[in-house]
Amino acid sequence: MIRWKSVKSSLLFGGICFMLLLLDKSLVEYNEKQKTNPYLGNSFVPQKDGLSSANSCDPSVIAELDRLKKASNKARCTANNGKEMTCMRDESEFYFPFSFIKKQYDVSGKMSKGVPMSTQWNATPYYYPIQIAQYGLQHYSRML
């Protein structure tokens, strides 16, 4: 014999799962659409003539956007004895992907100036003698 409470809760649970599945599908489609065109947003809807209806954009902003679209493009870069990767180029500057820099230089923690403070054993930061020595050695070796 089937109990009404268990059927009711099962249907409710199934309905919630179905709604979450539909929500997830719509979010995935929206994210894929944003990845294909990152400049697509909710605040700007292009008109047929390419300008907004109220001409609310400042000409200097439009000129800057055009300059950035032309100047920043993808380029092939080589690093570490021939490892090729995709970089961004802005006029005469090249920008490496952060994933490469993170693997190369072991980037972790927060960026700050001065001697690093340790949070290894306590949530409150404190100076650790070995880190102070490594900091000094790093700056000394840069001057060699």
PAKOL-68101 format. One record per residue: x, y, z of N, C-alpha, C, O in turn; residue number from 1. Coordinates in Angstrom, 2 decimals, decimal comma, padded with zeros to 5 digits. Atoms other than C-alpha are relative to their C-alpha. Layout:
<recs>
+---------+---------+---------+---------+---------+---------+---------+---------+---------+---------+---------+---------+-----+
|    n_px |    n_py |    n_pz |   ca_px |   ca_py |   ca_pz |    c_px |    c_py |    c_pz |    o_px |    o_py |    o_pz | seq |
+---------+---------+---------+---------+---------+---------+---------+---------+---------+---------+---------+---------+-----+
|       X |       Y |       Z |       X |       Y |       Z |       X |       Y |       Z |       X |       Y |       Z | NUM |
...
+---------+---------+---------+---------+---------+---------+---------+---------+---------+---------+---------+---------+-----+
</recs>
This chain:
<recs>
+---------+---------+---------+---------+---------+---------+---------+---------+---------+---------+---------+---------+-----+
|    n_px |    n_py |    n_pz |   ca_px |   ca_py |   ca_pz |    c_px |    c_py |    c_pz |    o_px |    o_py |    o_pz | seq |
+---------+---------+---------+---------+---------+---------+---------+---------+---------+---------+---------+---------+-----+
|  000,84 | -001,17 |  000,00 |  000,00 |  000,00 |  000,00 |  000,89 |  001,24 |  000,00 |  001,83 |  001,33 |  000,79 |   1 |
| -000,79 | -001,22 |  000,15 |  001,40 |  003,40 | -001,02 | -000,58 |  001,07 |  000,90 | -001,79 |  001,31 |  000,92 |   2 |
|  000,44 | -001,07 | -000,89 |  001,26 |  006,19 |  001,52 | -000,03 |  001,32 | -000,75 |  000,89 |  001,63 | -001,52 |   3 |
|  000,19 | -001,27 |  000,70 |  000,00 |  009,56 |  000,28 |  001,10 |  000,99 |  000,35 |  001,52 |  001,75 | -000,52 |   4 |
| -001,03 | -000,95 | -000,39 |  002,61 |  011,53 |  002,27 |  001,31 | -000,27 | -000,73 |  001,99 |  000,68 | -001,15 |   5 |
| -001,25 |  000,31 |  000,69 |  005,54 |  009,69 |  000,69 | -000,10 |  000,33 | -001,49 |  000,87 |  000,80 | -002,09 |   6 |
|  000,19 | -000,34 |  001,42 |  004,08 |  010,11 | -002,83 |  000,02 |  001,51 | -000,17 |  000,62 |  002,03 | -001,12 |   7 |
|  000,05 | -001,46 |  000,07 |  003,40 |  013,78 | -002,16 |  001,41 |  000,59 |  000,13 |  001,78 |  001,48 | -000,64 |   8 |
| -001,36 | -000,53 | -000,17 |  006,95 |  014,41 | -000,90 |  000,89 | -000,40 | -001,18 |  001,77 |  000,37 | -001,58 |   9 |
| -000,79 |  000,42 |  001,17 |  008,42 |  012,41 | -003,81 | -000,31 |  000,87 | -001,21 |  000,60 |  001,26 | -001,94 |  10 |
|  000,37 | -000,88 |  001,10 |  006,45 |  014,47 | -006,32 |  000,55 |  001,41 |  000,20 |  001,01 |  002,04 | -000,75 |  11 |
| -000,54 | -001,32 | -000,30 |  007,49 |  017,69 | -004,61 |  001,51 |  000,02 | -000,26 |  002,02 |  000,96 | -000,87 |  12 |
| -001,45 |  000,09 |  000,22 |  011,15 |  016,60 | -004,63 |  000,31 | -000,09 | -001,50 |  001,23 |  000,58 | -001,97 |  13 |
| -000,21 |  000,12 |  001,45 |  010,92 |  015,58 | -008,31 | -000,26 |  001,31 | -000,72 |  000,47 |  001,67 | -001,64 |  14 |
|  000,30 | -001,30 |  000,61 |  009,31 |  018,92 | -009,22 |  001,11 |  001,01 |  000,25 |  001,48 |  001,76 | -000,65 |  15 |
| -001,10 | -000,91 | -000,32 |  012,04 |  020,86 | -007,44 |  001,23 | -000,34 | -000,83 |  001,89 |  000,55 | -001,36 |  16 |
| -001,15 |  000,41 |  000,82 |  014,74 |  018,82 | -009,20 | -000,19 |  000,40 | -001,45 |  000,76 |  000,85 | -002,10 |  17 |
|  000,28 | -000,37 |  001,38 |  013,06 |  019,42 | -012,56 |  000,17 |  001,50 | -000,21 |  000,73 |  001,93 | -001,22 |  18 |
| -000,14 | -001,46 |  000,11 |  012,88 |  023,19 | -011,94 |  001,48 |  000,40 |  000,05 |  001,91 |  001,28 | -000,69 |  19 |
| -001,43 | -000,30 | -000,07 |  016,56 |  023,25 | -010,94 |  000,71 | -000,39 | -001,29 |  001,62 |  000,31 | -001,73 |  20 |
| -000,58 |  000,42 |  001,27 |  017,45 |  021,33 | -014,10 | -000,28 |  001,03 | -001,09 |  000,61 |  001,37 | -001,87 |  21 |
|  000,33 | -001,01 |  001,00 |  015,60 |  023,86 | -016,26 |  000,76 |  001,30 |  000,24 |  001,24 |  001,93 | -000,70 |  22 |
| -000,74 | -001,20 | -000,34 |  017,22 |  026,76 | -014,42 |  001,47 | -000,14 | -000,38 |  002,07 |  000,78 | -000,93 |  23 |
| -001,40 |  000,25 |  000,34 |  020,67 |  025,20 | -014,85 |  000,20 |  000,05 | -001,51 |  001,19 |  000,61 | -001,99 |  24 |
| -000,12 |  000,00 |  001,46 |  020,07 |  024,66 | -018,57 | -000,04 |  001,42 | -000,55 |  000,73 |  001,76 | -001,45 |  25 |
|  000,07 | -001,38 |  000,49 |  019,06 |  028,29 | -019,08 |  001,25 |  000,79 |  000,38 |  001,70 |  001,63 | -000,40 |  26 |
| -001,24 | -000,69 | -000,39 |  022,11 |  029,52 | -017,13 |  001,18 | -000,43 | -000,87 |  002,02 |  000,40 | -001,23 |  27 |
| -001,08 |  000,48 |  000,87 |  024,44 |  027,33 | -019,20 | -000,11 |  000,63 | -001,38 |  000,90 |  001,04 | -001,95 |  28 |
|  000,18 | -000,63 |  001,31 |  022,94 |  028,66 | -022,43 |  000,38 |  001,47 |  000,05 |  001,01 |  001,98 | -000,89 |  29 |
| -000,34 | -001,42 | -000,14 |  023,31 |  032,24 | -021,18 |  001,52 |  000,18 |  000,09 |  002,07 |  001,08 | -000,54 |  30 |
| -001,46 | -000,10 | -000,13 |  026,97 |  031,66 | -020,19 |  000,70 | -000,30 | -001,31 |  001,69 |  000,35 | -001,64 |  31 |
| -000,60 |  000,30 |  001,30 |  027,78 |  030,08 | -023,55 | -000,19 |  001,17 | -000,96 |  000,70 |  001,48 | -001,75 |  32 |
|  000,25 | -001,17 |  000,83 |  026,20 |  033,07 | -025,27 |  000,94 |  001,13 |  000,38 |  001,43 |  001,85 | -000,49 |  33 |
| -000,92 | -001,04 | -000,46 |  028,31 |  035,42 | -023,13 |  001,43 | -000,31 | -000,41 |  002,19 |  000,61 | -000,72 |  34 |
| -001,36 |  000,36 |  000,39 |  031,49 |  033,46 | -023,94 |  000,25 |  000,28 | -001,47 |  001,34 |  000,69 | -001,86 |  35 |
| -000,20 | -000,25 |  001,42 |  030,91 |  033,77 | -027,67 |  000,08 |  001,48 | -000,30 |  000,78 |  001,88 | -001,22 |  36 |
| -000,04 | -001,44 |  000,19 |  030,32 |  037,52 | -027,39 |  000,04 |  000,66 |  001,37 | -001,01 |  000,96 |  001,94 |  37 |
| -000,10 | -000,54 | -001,36 |  031,66 |  038,98 | -024,10 | -000,51 |  001,42 |  000,12 | -000,77 |  001,88 |  001,23 |  38 |
|  000,48 | -001,37 | -000,06 |  030,52 |  042,49 | -025,03 | -001,52 |  000,08 |  000,03 | -002,09 |  001,17 |  000,11 |  39 |
|  001,45 |  000,04 | -000,01 |  026,90 |  041,37 | -025,04 | -000,46 |  000,11 |  001,44 | -000,08 | -000,71 |  002,28 |  40 |
|  000,49 | -000,19 | -001,36 |  025,13 |  042,64 | -021,94 | -001,45 |  000,39 | -000,01 | -002,07 |  000,55 | -001,06 |  41 |
|  001,41 | -000,37 | -000,12 |  021,74 |  043,56 | -020,65 | -000,22 |  001,49 | -000,21 | -001,33 |  001,90 | -000,55 |  42 |
|  000,20 | -001,44 |  000,03 |  022,35 |  047,31 | -020,69 |  000,08 |  000,59 | -001,41 | -000,37 |  001,72 | -001,61 |  43 |
| -000,17 | -000,55 |  001,34 |  023,14 |  047,74 | -024,39 | -000,66 | -000,92 | -001,01 | -000,29 | -002,09 | -001,13 |  44 |
|  000,66 |  000,75 |  001,07 |  020,86 |  046,59 | -027,19 |  000,29 |  000,72 | -001,30 | -000,17 |  001,85 | -001,47 |  45 |
| -000,36 | -000,70 |  001,22 |  022,26 |  047,41 | -030,65 | -001,21 |  000,25 | -000,89 | -002,10 | -000,59 | -001,01 |  46 |
|  001,06 | -000,38 |  000,94 |  019,98 |  049,21 | -033,08 |  000,47 | -000,36 | -001,41 |  001,61 | -000,79 | -001,60 |  47 |
| -000,35 |  000,34 |  001,37 |  019,93 |  048,70 | -036,84 |  001,10 |  000,88 | -000,55 |  001,92 |  000,42 | -001,35 |  48 |
| -001,02 | -000,90 |  000,52 |  022,09 |  051,75 | -037,50 |  001,29 | -000,06 |  000,81 |  002,25 |  000,63 |  000,49 |  49 |
| -001,22 |  000,18 | -000,77 |  024,64 |  050,67 | -034,85 |  000,15 |  000,97 |  001,15 |  001,10 |  000,85 |  001,92 |  50 |
| -000,07 | -000,96 | -001,09 |  023,95 |  053,58 | -032,47 | -001,20 | -000,19 |  000,91 | -002,22 | -000,73 |  000,50 |  51 |
|  001,14 |  000,10 | -000,90 |  021,75 |  053,72 | -029,42 | -001,05 |  001,03 | -000,39 | -000,75 |  002,01 | -001,08 |  52 |
|  001,10 | -000,85 |  000,45 |  018,39 |  055,38 | -029,82 |  000,13 |  001,43 |  000,49 | -000,31 |  002,34 | -000,21 |  53 |
| -000,10 | -001,36 | -000,54 |  019,21 |  058,39 | -027,63 |  001,37 |  000,61 | -000,26 |  001,61 |  001,74 |  000,17 |  54 |
| -001,37 | -000,47 |  000,23 |  022,85 |  058,78 | -028,81 |  000,64 |  000,43 |  001,31 |  001,28 |  001,48 |  001,39 |  55 |
| -000,46 | -000,36 | -001,34 |  023,77 |  058,75 | -025,13 |  001,49 | -000,24 |  000,19 |  002,05 |  000,22 |  001,18 |  56 |
| -001,43 |  000,28 | -000,15 |  027,35 |  057,53 | -025,69 |  000,82 |  001,23 | -000,36 |  000,53 |  001,94 | -001,32 |  57 |
| -000,93 | -001,10 |  000,26 |  030,11 |  060,07 | -025,53 |  000,90 | -000,40 | -001,16 |  001,36 | -001,54 | -001,19 |  58 |
| -000,87 |  000,36 |  001,14 |  032,16 |  060,19 | -028,79 |  001,39 | -000,46 |  000,43 |  001,99 | -001,30 | -000,23 |  59 |
| -001,32 |  000,44 | -000,45 |  035,38 |  059,84 | -026,82 | -000,03 | -001,44 |  000,49 |  000,94 | -002,18 |  000,32 |  60 |
|  000,14 |  001,38 | -000,45 |  034,09 |  056,60 | -025,27 | -000,08 | -000,93 | -001,21 |  000,52 | -002,00 | -001,21 |  61 |
|  000,11 |  000,81 |  001,21 |  033,15 |  055,26 | -028,70 |  001,36 | -000,12 | -000,69 |  001,72 | -001,20 | -001,16 |  62 |
| -001,33 |  000,04 |  000,61 |  036,58 |  056,20 | -030,05 |  000,93 | -000,91 |  000,80 |  001,72 | -001,65 |  000,21 |  63 |
| -000,84 |  000,86 | -000,84 |  038,26 |  054,47 | -027,09 | -000,36 | -001,47 | -000,19 |  000,53 | -002,32 | -000,25 |  64 |
|  000,42 |  001,37 |  000,25 |  036,19 |  051,32 | -027,63 |  000,49 | -000,50 | -001,35 |  000,95 | -001,64 | -001,47 |  65 |
| -000,50 |  000,38 |  001,32 |  037,08 |  051,27 | -031,32 |  001,51 | -000,24 |  000,04 |  002,00 | -001,19 | -000,58 |  66 |
| -001,44 |  000,17 | -000,12 |  040,76 |  051,71 | -030,44 |  000,34 | -001,31 |  000,70 |  001,26 | -002,02 |  000,28 |  67 |
| -000,26 |  001,23 | -000,72 |  040,62 |  048,84 | -027,96 | -000,34 | -001,23 | -000,84 |  000,37 | -002,23 | -000,78 |  68 |
|  000,36 |  001,13 |  000,85 |  038,83 |  046,55 | -030,41 |  001,05 | -000,25 | -001,07 |  001,35 | -001,40 | -001,39 |  69 |
| -001,02 |  000,16 |  001,04 |  041,46 |  047,21 | -033,07 |  001,35 | -000,40 |  000,60 |  002,06 | -001,22 |  000,03 |  70 |
| -001,33 |  000,18 | -000,56 |  044,47 |  047,22 | -030,77 |  000,16 | -001,34 |  000,71 |  001,21 | -001,98 |  000,58 |  71 |
| -000,17 |  001,24 | -000,75 |  043,79 |  044,21 | -028,57 | -000,48 | -001,17 | -000,84 | -001,65 | -001,27 | -001,18 |  72 |
|  000,34 |  001,19 |  000,75 |  043,89 |  040,99 | -030,47 |  000,86 | -001,15 |  000,50 |  001,80 | -000,96 |  001,27 |  73 |
| -000,72 |  001,17 | -000,45 |  045,14 |  037,49 | -029,97 |  001,29 | -000,16 | -000,80 |  001,34 |  000,14 | -001,99 |  74 |
| -001,28 |  000,23 |  000,64 |  048,74 |  036,63 | -030,72 |  000,59 | -001,29 |  000,53 |  000,25 | -001,73 |  001,63 |  75 |
| -000,70 |  001,21 | -000,43 |  050,91 |  033,52 | -030,53 |  001,28 |  000,41 |  000,69 |  002,07 |  001,18 |  000,13 |  76 |
| -001,21 | -000,31 | -000,76 |  053,63 |  033,74 | -027,87 |  000,73 | -001,30 |  000,31 |  000,11 | -002,36 |  000,43 |  77 |
| -000,79 |  001,15 | -000,41 |  056,45 |  031,40 | -027,01 |  000,75 |  000,35 |  001,28 |  001,24 |  001,47 |  001,44 |  78 |
| -000,71 | -000,19 | -001,26 |  057,97 |  030,98 | -023,56 |  000,55 | -001,35 |  000,43 |  000,10 | -002,40 | -000,04 |  79 |
| -000,61 |  001,23 | -000,53 |  060,10 |  028,43 | -021,71 |  000,51 | -000,92 | -001,10 |  000,10 | -002,08 | -001,19 |  80 |
| -000,64 |  000,78 |  001,06 |  062,12 |  027,24 | -024,69 | -000,99 | -000,61 | -000,99 | -000,91 | -001,80 | -001,30 |  81 |
|  000,85 |  000,44 |  001,09 |  059,36 |  027,00 | -027,25 | -001,41 | -000,40 |  000,35 | -002,14 | -000,84 | -000,54 |  82 |
|  001,39 |  000,32 | -000,34 |  056,13 |  026,42 | -025,32 | -000,90 |  001,10 | -000,55 | -000,78 |  002,26 | -000,15 |  83 |
|  000,86 | -000,99 |  000,64 |  053,48 |  028,14 | -027,44 | -001,30 |  000,14 |  000,77 | -001,84 | -000,83 |  001,31 |  84 |
|  001,28 | -000,28 | -000,65 |  050,39 |  029,80 | -025,99 | -000,64 |  001,20 | -000,67 |  000,01 |  001,91 | -001,44 |  85 |
|  000,72 | -001,15 |  000,54 |  047,78 |  032,36 | -026,91 |  000,09 |  001,15 |  000,98 | -000,25 |  001,00 |  002,16 |  86 |
| -000,13 | -001,20 | -000,82 |  048,46 |  035,85 | -025,59 | -000,88 |  001,09 | -000,59 | -001,40 |  000,96 | -001,69 |  87 |
|  000,71 | -001,17 |  000,49 |  046,71 |  039,16 | -025,92 |  001,02 |  001,08 | -000,33 |  002,01 |  001,24 |  000,38 |  88 |
| -000,91 | -001,05 |  000,42 |  048,39 |  042,02 | -027,75 | -000,74 |  001,32 | -000,01 | -001,84 |  001,42 | -000,56 |  89 |
|  000,58 | -001,34 | -000,02 |  047,67 |  045,70 | -027,14 |  001,08 |  000,95 | -000,49 |  001,98 |  001,32 |  000,26 |  90 |
| -000,98 | -000,83 |  000,68 |  049,63 |  047,87 | -029,57 |  001,39 | -000,63 |  000,11 |  001,69 | -001,57 | -000,63 |  91 |
| -001,35 |  000,56 | -000,10 |  053,24 |  047,16 | -028,47 |  000,18 | -000,89 |  001,22 |  001,30 | -001,35 |  001,47 |  92 |
| -000,09 |  000,79 | -001,23 |  052,45 |  045,22 | -025,25 | -000,61 | -001,38 | -000,23 | -001,60 | -001,51 | -000,96 |  93 |
|  000,53 |  001,36 |  000,03 |  051,89 |  041,46 | -024,89 | -000,37 | -000,41 |  001,42 |  000,37 | -000,11 |  002,36 |  94 |
|  000,47 |  000,43 | -001,31 |  049,91 |  039,94 | -022,02 | -000,11 | -001,52 |  000,01 | -000,82 | -002,10 | -000,81 |  95 |
|  000,04 |  001,45 | -000,15 |  050,47 |  036,34 | -020,92 | -001,22 | -000,39 |  000,82 | -001,69 |  000,39 |  001,65 |  96 |
|  001,13 |  000,45 | -000,81 |  047,59 |  034,28 | -019,52 |  000,42 | -000,22 |  001,45 |  001,55 | -000,64 |  001,72 |  97 |
| -000,32 |  000,14 | -001,41 |  047,42 |  034,19 | -015,73 |  000,27 | -001,45 |  000,37 |  001,05 | -001,71 |  001,29 |  98 |
| -000,24 |  001,42 | -000,31 |  047,31 |  030,37 | -015,74 |  001,47 | -000,35 | -000,22 |  002,03 | -001,14 |  000,55 |  99 |
| -001,43 |  000,23 |  000,23 |  050,84 |  030,36 | -017,21 |  000,83 |  000,62 |  001,12 |  001,76 |  000,00 |  001,63 | 100 |
| -000,77 | -000,70 | -001,03 |  052,11 |  032,91 | -014,70 | -000,17 | -000,70 |  001,35 |  000,79 | -000,79 |  002,12 | 101 |
|  000,25 |  000,68 | -001,28 |  050,50 |  031,05 | -011,79 |  000,83 | -001,27 |  000,11 |  001,39 | -001,55 |  001,17 | 102 |
| -000,81 |  001,22 | -000,02 |  052,22 |  027,78 | -012,75 |  001,49 |  000,33 |  000,07 |  002,26 | -000,37 |  000,73 | 103 |
| -001,41 | -000,35 |  000,10 |  055,52 |  029,51 | -013,47 |  000,55 |  000,54 |  001,31 |  001,67 |  000,20 |  001,70 | 104 |
| -000,53 | -000,72 | -001,16 |  055,85 |  031,61 | -010,33 | -000,68 | -000,35 |  001,31 | -000,41 |  000,31 |  002,31 | 105 |
|  000,65 |  000,45 | -001,23 |  053,67 |  029,80 | -007,75 | -000,67 |  001,16 |  000,72 | -000,33 |  001,48 |  001,86 | 106 |
|  000,71 | -001,14 | -000,57 |  051,34 |  032,73 | -007,14 | -001,07 | -000,51 |  000,95 | -001,91 | -001,32 |  000,57 | 107 |
|  001,03 |  000,35 | -000,97 |  049,28 |  032,33 | -003,99 | -000,03 |  001,06 |  001,09 |  000,93 |  001,81 |  001,26 | 108 |
|  000,11 | -000,96 | -001,09 |  048,06 |  034,40 | -001,09 | -000,41 |  001,37 | -000,49 | -000,87 |  001,53 | -001,62 | 109 |
|  000,37 | -001,37 |  000,31 |  047,47 |  038,12 | -001,02 |  001,24 |  000,80 | -000,37 |  002,33 |  000,55 |  000,14 | 110 |
| -001,11 | -000,86 |  000,39 |  049,63 |  040,74 | -002,68 |  000,08 |  001,16 |  000,98 | -000,92 |  001,80 |  001,30 | 111 |
| -000,23 | -001,14 | -000,89 |  051,14 |  043,32 | -000,34 |  001,45 |  000,40 | -000,11 |  002,26 | -000,31 | -000,71 | 112 |
| -001,37 | -000,47 |  000,05 |  054,29 |  045,33 |  000,07 |  000,71 | -000,36 |  001,29 |  000,10 | -000,48 |  002,35 | 113 |
| -000,78 |  000,27 | -001,19 |  057,08 |  044,52 |  002,45 |  000,21 | -001,48 |  000,24 | -000,04 | -002,31 | -000,63 | 114 |
| -000,29 |  001,37 | -000,39 |  058,03 |  041,37 |  004,28 | -001,32 | -000,76 |  000,13 | -002,27 | -000,26 |  000,73 | 115 |
|  001,25 |  000,75 | -000,09 |  055,39 |  038,64 |  003,94 | -000,29 | -000,45 |  001,43 |  000,62 | -000,71 |  002,22 | 116 |
|  000,42 |  000,45 | -001,33 |  053,40 |  037,66 |  007,00 | -000,62 | -001,38 | -000,15 | -001,37 | -001,63 | -001,09 | 117 |
|  000,45 |  001,37 |  000,07 |  052,63 |  034,02 |  007,70 | -001,36 | -000,17 |  000,66 | -001,66 |  000,48 |  001,66 | 118 |
|  001,27 |  000,40 | -000,62 |  049,19 |  032,58 |  008,41 | -000,06 | -001,51 |  000,07 | -001,14 | -002,10 |  000,02 | 119 |
| -000,06 |  001,46 |  000,06 |  050,36 |  028,98 |  008,54 | -000,63 | -000,65 |  001,23 | -001,37 | -001,62 |  001,09 | 120 |
|  000,46 |  000,65 | -001,22 |  049,55 |  028,19 |  012,18 | -001,13 |  000,77 |  000,69 | -001,75 |  000,25 |  001,62 | 121 |
|  001,00 | -000,82 | -000,66 |  047,17 |  031,00 |  013,10 | -000,67 |  000,88 | -001,05 | -000,04 |  001,27 | -002,03 | 122 |
|  000,70 | -000,86 |  000,96 |  044,53 |  033,05 |  011,31 |  000,51 |  001,43 |  000,05 |  000,41 |  002,16 | -000,94 | 123 |
| -000,58 | -001,34 | -000,14 |  046,16 |  036,23 |  012,64 |  001,39 | -000,01 | -000,62 |  002,22 | -000,83 | -000,22 | 124 |
| -001,32 |  000,01 |  000,64 |  049,17 |  037,10 |  010,43 |  001,11 |  000,39 |  000,98 |  000,91 |  001,22 |  001,87 | 125 |
| -001,16 | -000,30 | -000,85 |  052,60 |  037,18 |  012,07 |  001,25 | -000,16 | -000,85 |  001,24 | -000,84 | -001,87 | 126 |
| -001,28 |  000,10 |  000,70 |  056,22 |  037,55 |  010,97 |  000,65 | -001,33 |  000,35 |  000,68 | -001,72 |  001,52 | 127 |
| -000,65 |  001,30 | -000,18 |  058,03 |  034,25 |  010,49 |  001,45 |  000,17 | -000,44 |  001,69 |  000,65 | -001,55 | 128 |
| -001,42 | -000,27 |  000,31 |  061,87 |  034,31 |  010,57 |  000,47 | -000,58 | -001,33 |  001,26 |  000,06 | -002,03 | 129 |
| -000,45 |  000,61 |  001,26 |  062,32 |  031,95 |  007,62 | -000,50 |  000,82 | -001,19 |  000,23 |  001,00 | -002,17 | 130 |
|  000,52 | -000,82 |  001,10 |  060,07 |  034,08 |  005,40 |  000,75 |  001,33 | -000,10 |  000,97 |  001,83 | -001,20 | 131 |
| -000,79 | -001,23 |  000,02 |  061,99 |  037,21 |  006,42 |  001,34 | -000,25 | -000,67 |  001,80 |  000,57 | -001,47 | 132 |
| -001,29 |  000,33 |  000,61 |  065,26 |  035,49 |  005,46 | -000,15 | -000,24 | -001,50 |  000,68 |  000,22 | -002,28 | 133 |
|  000,22 |  000,25 |  001,43 |  063,83 |  034,31 |  002,12 | -000,28 |  001,30 | -000,74 |  000,16 |  001,47 | -001,88 | 134 |
|  000,29 | -001,30 |  000,60 |  062,55 |  037,82 |  001,41 |  001,30 |  000,77 | -000,22 |  001,51 |  001,34 | -001,29 | 135 |
| -001,28 | -000,69 |  000,13 |  065,99 |  039,31 |  002,07 |  000,89 | -000,65 | -001,05 |  001,52 |  000,06 | -001,84 | 136 |
| -000,81 |  000,71 |  000,99 |  067,74 |  036,63 |  000,00 | -000,50 |  000,25 | -001,41 |  000,30 |  000,39 | -002,34 | 137 |
|  000,57 | -000,26 |  001,32 |  065,37 |  037,21 | -002,91 |  000,43 |  001,38 | -000,50 |  000,83 |  001,52 | -001,66 | 138 |
| -000,37 | -001,35 |  000,42 |  066,09 |  040,95 | -002,98 |  001,51 |  000,13 | -000,17 |  001,98 |  000,89 | -001,03 | 139 |
| -001,45 | -000,02 |  000,15 |  069,82 |  040,39 | -002,50 |  000,40 | -000,64 | -001,32 |  001,27 | -000,12 | -002,03 | 140 |
| -000,37 |  000,69 |  001,23 |  069,96 |  037,92 | -005,40 | -000,43 |  000,77 | -001,24 |  000,14 |  000,58 | -002,31 | 141 |
|  000,40 | -000,83 |  001,14 |  068,14 |  040,37 | -007,67 |  001,06 |  001,03 | -000,34 |  001,18 |  001,44 | -001,49 | 142 |
| -001,01 | -001,03 |  000,21 |  070,96 |  042,86 | -007,23 |  001,32 | -000,55 | -000,52 |  002,20 |  000,23 | -000,89 | 143 |
| -001,27 |  000,59 |  000,47 |  073,71 |  040,41 | -008,26 |  000,19 |  000,15 | -001,47 |  001,20 | -000,29 | -002,01 | 144 |
+---------+---------+---------+---------+---------+---------+---------+---------+---------+---------+---------+---------+-----+
</recs>
